[in-house]
Amino acid sequence: MPFFDAASTELLHPMARAELLSALEAGWADPARLYGPGRQARMLLDRARSRTAAVLDVRPDELFFTSSGTQAVHLAVLGGLRGRRRAGAHLVVSAVEHSSVLHAAETHQRAGGEVTTVPVDRTGRVDPASFAAALRPDTALACLQSANHEVGTVQPVGEVAEICRTAGVPLFVDAAQSVGRTEVPGGWSLLAASGHKWGGPAGVGILVIRKNTRWRSPLPEDEREGRRVPGFENVPAAAAAAAALEAYRAEMLAEAPRLSAMVERIRERLPHIITDVDVVGDPVRRLPHLVTFSCLYVEGEALITELDRLGFAVSSGSSCTADTLRPSHVLEAMGVITHGNVRVSLPRGTRSTDVDRFLSVLPDAITRLRRAAGVTP
């Protein structure tokens, strides 16, 4: 089955598998202990940190392993706010941040903080001028994702980072969709990423806190990870994630243009083979592997199920969660259709023939669903 949901999780990289199996044998001990197996585990952990830091172009002592990308986001946002309490309690976020960022913002609000949400245009992109206007003397932290997880639009991180630097406000960047695939512009103060997005194992997140950034843990302190992240380090998983990131980044130098060309073919072909279709997101300033589209008169969940039956694994950019029954906040913020959306995100190694077959079966699948819903083509 062609797997077209790399935005959720990449296929486990062979280098990650090999490193994980090796590290399970050599890195099982407590890296905080001074006996032989502990020292060996510490060496593996330090090597994983250095390898990951080199890809991100940061210092090893600025990078910390977490249990997930979500934990890294929560620590970055809430820790950044706590470290800057004397500056104020105002937080700035974009309207299309990942839910983990928005949930942290809600926690901040419940604790008495204030949040300003910066709108986006119809492509899902923030206007740097609007972001600058949202900053205030009491702004403690600003948040802007590197690229959107639902529609692929790349954000003006470099411009916003310079605006924040001038205003004296640290910028947190959620780079989960970008790390390994594209370069993340510099100038930020905090960054989070997730290992399974680049072919590492699940359960490994990355938190980067640049030097001279005021940050204080929102959790009870622990001796682990420089007192930044509590809990026993998963040394084998960290080693595997580092190995995957090195290999994945090297492969993406050639693979990203190839994937981008296939995404461009999907974007270009859809309006010609399907009626009443809307392809969303920035057509140029976008991630190389991701495209989202909406077909009128079709429920996204029904289309996903039908495509699964036909042998394609995709996701819906507007799936309602079972507990809230709310559509995608990203699509709502963009002002586009919030139902009937499908997100296609191509993993490394995607074959052009699989994309061609996807485009060949999609029109009939949509026609069948529209007829079942009582809509005549």
ZIPENOR-V447195 format. One record per backbone hydrogen bond with DSSP energy under -1.0 kcal/mol. CO is the residue of the C=O (numbers start at 1). NH is the residue of the N-H. Records with the same first field share a line. If there is no record, write none. Layout:
BEGIN
CO = NH, NH
END
This chain:
BEGIN
2 = 313
4 = 345
5 = 8, 9
13 = 17
14 = 18
15 = 19
16 = 20
17 = 21
18 = 22
19 = 23
20 = 24
22 = 26
23 = 27
30 = 33
35 = 39
36 = 40
37 = 41
38 = 42
39 = 43
40 = 44
41 = 45
42 = 46
43 = 47
44 = 48
45 = 49
46 = 50
47 = 51
48 = 52
49 = 53
50 = 54
51 = 55
52 = 56
53 = 58
59 = 62
60 = 63
62 = 209
64 = 207
66 = 205
68 = 72
69 = 73
70 = 74
71 = 75
72 = 76
73 = 77
74 = 78
75 = 79
76 = 80
77 = 81
78 = 82
79 = 83, 216
82 = 85
84 = 87, 88
89 = 114
90 = 140, 141
91 = 116
92 = 143
93 = 118
94 = 97
98 = 101, 102
99 = 103
100 = 104
101 = 105
102 = 106
103 = 107
104 = 108
105 = 109
106 = 110
107 = 111
108 = 113
109 = 112
114 = 91
116 = 93
118 = 95
121 = 124
125 = 121
127 = 131
128 = 132
129 = 133
136 = 139
138 = 90
141 = 92
142 = 172
146 = 155
148 = 152
152 = 287
153 = 148
155 = 157
156 = 160
157 = 161
158 = 162
159 = 163
160 = 164
161 = 165
162 = 166
163 = 167
164 = 169
170 = 142
171 = 189, 190
172 = 144
173 = 192
174 = 146
175 = 179
178 = 181, 182
189 = 210
190 = 173
191 = 208
192 = 175
193 = 206
194 = 197
195 = 198, 200
196 = 10
199 = 13
204 = 195
205 = 66
206 = 193
207 = 64
208 = 191
210 = 213
224 = 227
225 = 228
233 = 235
234 = 238
235 = 239
236 = 240
237 = 241
238 = 242
239 = 243
240 = 244
241 = 245
242 = 246
243 = 247
244 = 248
245 = 249
246 = 250
247 = 251
248 = 252
251 = 254, 255
252 = 256
255 = 259
256 = 260
257 = 261
258 = 262
259 = 263
260 = 264
261 = 265
262 = 266
263 = 267
264 = 268
265 = 269
266 = 270
269 = 272, 273
270 = 274
276 = 296
278 = 294
284 = 286
285 = 154
289 = 346
291 = 344
292 = 280
293 = 342
294 = 278
295 = 298
299 = 303
300 = 304
301 = 305
302 = 306
303 = 307
304 = 308
305 = 309
306 = 310
307 = 312
308 = 311
311 = 2
313 = 4
315 = 343
321 = 325
328 = 332
329 = 333
330 = 334
331 = 336
340 = 295
342 = 293
343 = 315
344 = 291
345 = 6
347 = 350
351 = 355
352 = 356
353 = 357
354 = 358
355 = 359
356 = 360
357 = 361
358 = 362
361 = 365
362 = 366
363 = 367
364 = 368
365 = 369
366 = 370
367 = 371
368 = 372
369 = 373
370 = 375
371 = 374
END
